[in-house]
Amino acid sequence: MRTPLLLSFLFLALTTMAQAPGWLENTLYGNGKFNVVVVVVALIILGIGLWMWRMDRRISTLEKDRK
């Protein structure tokens, strides 16, 4: 029962991806906003990574001080 259902969802997903570009692609690529979206997402990921790195260093310092 699960396998036919899974295969039908997979087929549906593949057919929807194979269609012509939708309004989102036309809007982002057409207006040149796609690069802005990529830069904003990259900055957010970079900021989260930097924040995690700093927290790791602070926690490591606290662990060393405690011992």
VOTOR-724245 format. One record per atom (N, C-alpha, C): residue in three letters; x, y, z. Coordinates in steps of 0.1 Angstrom, whole numbers, plus 2048, in hexadecimal, padded with zeros to 3 digits. Example, Ala and Ser with C-alpha at 12.3 -4.5 7.8 and 13.67 -1.06 7.14 Angstrom:
# VOTOR-724245
ALA8847C784E/ALA87B7D384E/ALA8847DF84E/SER8807EA847/SER8897F5847/SER88180084F/
END
This chain:
# VOTOR-724245
MET8087F4800/MET800800800/MET80980D800/ARG81380C807/ARG81C818808/ARG82481B7FC/THR8288107F5/THR8318127EA/THR8298197DE/PRO81D8147DA/PRO81681B7CF/PRO81382A7D3/LEU81082D7DF/LEU80D83A7E3/LEU81A8437E2/LEU82583E7E7/LEU8328457E6/LEU8368477D8/LEU83483D7CF/LEU83883F7C1/LEU82F8497BA/SER8228497BE/SER8198537B8/SER81D8617BC/PHE8218637C9/PHE8258707CD/PHE8328747C6/LEU83B86B7C5/LEU84886E7BE/LEU8468717AF/PHE83D86A7A8/PHE83986D79B/PHE83387B79A/LEU82A87E7A3/LEU82488B7A3/LEU82E8967A5/ALA8378947AE/ALA84289F7B0/ALA84A8A17A4/LEU84E89679D/LEU857897792/LEU84F89E786/THR84389B785/THR83B8A177A/THR8398B077C/THR8388B4788/THR8368C278B/THR8438CA789/MET84E8C478C/MET85B8CA78A/MET85F8CB77B/ALA8598C3773/ALA85D8C3765/ALA8558CD75C/GLN84C8D4763/GLN8438DE75B/GLN84B8EA759/ALA8458F3751/ALA84B90074D/ALA84D90875A/PRO85691275A/PRO85891A766/PRO84C92176A/GLY84A922777/GLY83E92877C/GLY84093777E/TRP83693D785/TRP83694C787/TRP842950790/LEU84694779A/LEU85194A7A3/LEU85E94B79B/GLU861942793/GLU86D94278B/GLU86D94E782/ASN86295077B/ASN86195C772/ASN86396977A/THR85E96A785/THR85F97678D/THR86D978792/LEU87396E798/LEU88097079E/LEU88B971794/TYR88B969789/TYR89596A77F/TYR893976776/GLY886979773/GLY88398476A/GLY887992770/ASN88599477C/ASN8879A0783/ASN8959A1789/GLY89D997788/GLY8AA99778E/GLY8AB99679D/LYS8A09917A3/LYS89F9907B1/LYS8A59837B7/PHE8A797A7AE/PHE8AC96C7B2/PHE8B996E7B9/ASN8C29767B4/ASN8CF9787BA/ASN8CE97E7C8/VAL8C49877CA/VAL8C298D7D7/VAL8BD9827E1/VAL8B597A7DC/VAL8B096F7E5/VAL8BB9667E9/VAL8C49627E0/VAL8CF9597E3/VAL8D89607ED/VAL8DB96D7EB/VAL8E49747F4/VAL8DE975802/VAL8D2978803/VAL8CB979810/VAL8CB96B817/VAL8C8961810/VAL8C8953817/VAL8D795081B/ALA8E0953812/ALA8EE950816/ALA8F3958822/LEU8EF964823/LEU8F296C82F/LEU8EC96783B/ILE8E096283A/ILE8D995D846/ILE8E095084B/ILE8E3947841/ILE8EA93B845/ILE8F893E84A/LEU8FF947844/LEU90C94B849/LEU90B951858/GLY90195985A/GLY8FF95F867/GLY8FC955872/ILE8F494B86E/ILE8F1940878/ILE8FE93887B/GLY906935870/GLY91292E872/GLY91C93587B/LEU91D942879/LEU92694A881/LEU92194B88F/TRP91494C891/TRP90F94C89F/TRP91193F8A6/MET91093389F/MET9129268A5/MET9219248A8/TRP92A92989F/TRP9389288A2/TRP93C9308AE/ARG93793C8B0/ARG93A9448BC/ARG93493E8C8/MET9289398C8/MET9239328D3/MET92B9268D7/ASP93091E8CD/ASP9389138D0/ASP9459178D7/ARG94B9228D3/ARG9579278D9/ARG95492B8E8/ARG9499328EA/ARG9469378F7/ARG94392B901/ILE93C9218FC/ILE939915904/ILE94690E907/SER94F90D8FD/SER95C906900/SER96490D90A/THR96491A90A/THR96B922914/THR965920922/LEU957920923/LEU95191E92F/LEU954910935/GLU95590692C/GLU9588F8930/GLU9668F7935/LYS96F8FE92F/LYS97D8FE933/LYS97F905941/ASP978910943/ASP97891794F/ASP97290F95B/ARG968907958/ARG9628FF962/ARG96B8F4967/LYS9748EF95F/LYS97C8E4963/LYS9888E996A/
END
